[in-house]
Amino acid sequence: METGDVLLIAALVLLPAAILWAVFLARTGRMRRSPAAMLGIPAALRPGQPDDVLEGSRLERLLAAGFVATLATALFIPLYWLPERQRQEAFTERFSHEAVERGELIYNVAPRLEEDADPLEFKELEHAVALGMGCANCHGGDGGGGVANPPGRDPVTGKVVAWVAPPLNTVFQRWDEEVVRFTIERGRPGTPMPTWGQEYGGPMTTQMVDDVIAYIRSLQVTQRDASGNIAGENYELDEGASGQEIFEARCAVCHGPDGEGKENTRPVAIPVGNDPEDFPRGPVYYPGLALWRGDIEHLQPNMHLYTIRNGRRFAFMPPFAEAPSQGIPVPPHPLTDEQIEAVLEYERTL
């Protein structure tokens, strides 16, 4: 609540209350100085005022005071109600802003707090230390993607590999909120992406997941700016783009620039510490399936086409068609049927 709102409420509520309380105290004090009060006669046993007093100027003052109070109430209600919509919008905006701030703390790595830190330093970093879950470790501070840190271990071969963490600043161009929430809460089995939802054994409450999603929404960039993400993430496509160009712009982010998926043998530096010497080299893995060296031939062309068009919802393959099957949300930047055919032909030549 803004300081101005607090002062307004204080002026409208506390000031009239203080005036009425002062009038009550003044009248009470005057009554205590009356002869009957000084003699100790209870108020209920004192003689009442005559009719000419009760129905005279005192009654007129009471009626006038009641009229003024009624008029003030009649004026106050519409004056208070008219800006109600603006107040509600301001509350919603404030709540959203606070959710983004909390989501940023959760998304980032918790700051290091020295053992001998004084109470003031701890108080300053308390929220960041308590909420930091380290999403930025893998997905980058700006959500532009990166490499899993610490590195993951291939569940099949047992090798320590560099898993490519997909960018999150364009994630809502590939998925709707339902799938993003599903991924955060339940993780991605077979990859270093762990389960975060408390309901599924992770450390994050529903409120924390909501806040992280709000923060990720604040990171979203335009198609043109998306080209600054990890290799293969670029949504700028010309109308006459070839199958290879479309693949590199829309598919390589998950399947790798060559469609290698989790079969790449190209070594990269895997960060496991702050010292450059702690960067051993190992194979890089992408989260998508391998499409190269004939791996995609296990899919019949019609099933391959169906998969590109409709995706595999909750199996982390987004739809790309302008009109996917019923029940599947239309992607924000769909491909035409001709573009999908071009991608299919290119992928089957990898």
Number of C-alpha atoms within 10 A of each C-alpha: 8 6 7 9 11 10 12 11 11 13 12 11 11 13 12 12 13 11 11 12 12 12 12 12 12 11 11 11 11 11 14 12 11 10 10 15 14 10 9 9 11 9 11 7 8 10 8 9 8 8 8 10 10 12 10 10 11 12 13 12 11 11 12 12 12 12 12 12 12 12 11 11 12 11 11 12 10 11 11 9 10 10 10 12 10 10 13 11 11 13 13 12 12 13 12 15 16 15 19 21 16 22 24 25 23 26 28 21 18 18 14 9 13 9 6 8 10 10 10 9 12 15 12 10 15 15 14 21 19 12 20 19 19 18 20 21 19 23 24 22 16 15 24 25 25 21 25 26 21 17 19 21 16 17 11 7 8 9 12 18 25 27 26 28 26 24 21 22 24 25 19 17 18 20 21 15 12 9 17 19 19 15 20 19 23 18 18 17 12 13 18 21 19 16 20 23 21 15 13 12 12 15 14 21 14 14 12 20 21 17 24 25 21 20 24 22 17 14 15 19 19 12 16 11 14 18 17 14 21 19 15 22 25 24 19 17 14 9 8 10 14 15 19 20 20 24 27 22 20 22 24 24 26 25 23 27 18 19 26 23 22 22 17 16 12 10 14 15 16 23 19 15 11 8 8 10 9 12 14 13 15 17 18 24 29 25 21 20 18 22 22 20 14 12 15 19 15 10 12 10 14 8 11 17 19 16 17 21 23 22 20 14 13 14 12 17 18 24 26 24 24 17 17 18 14 8 6 14 17 20 20 14 14 18 20 15 15 11 20 20 16 18 23 19 15 16 22 17 12 17
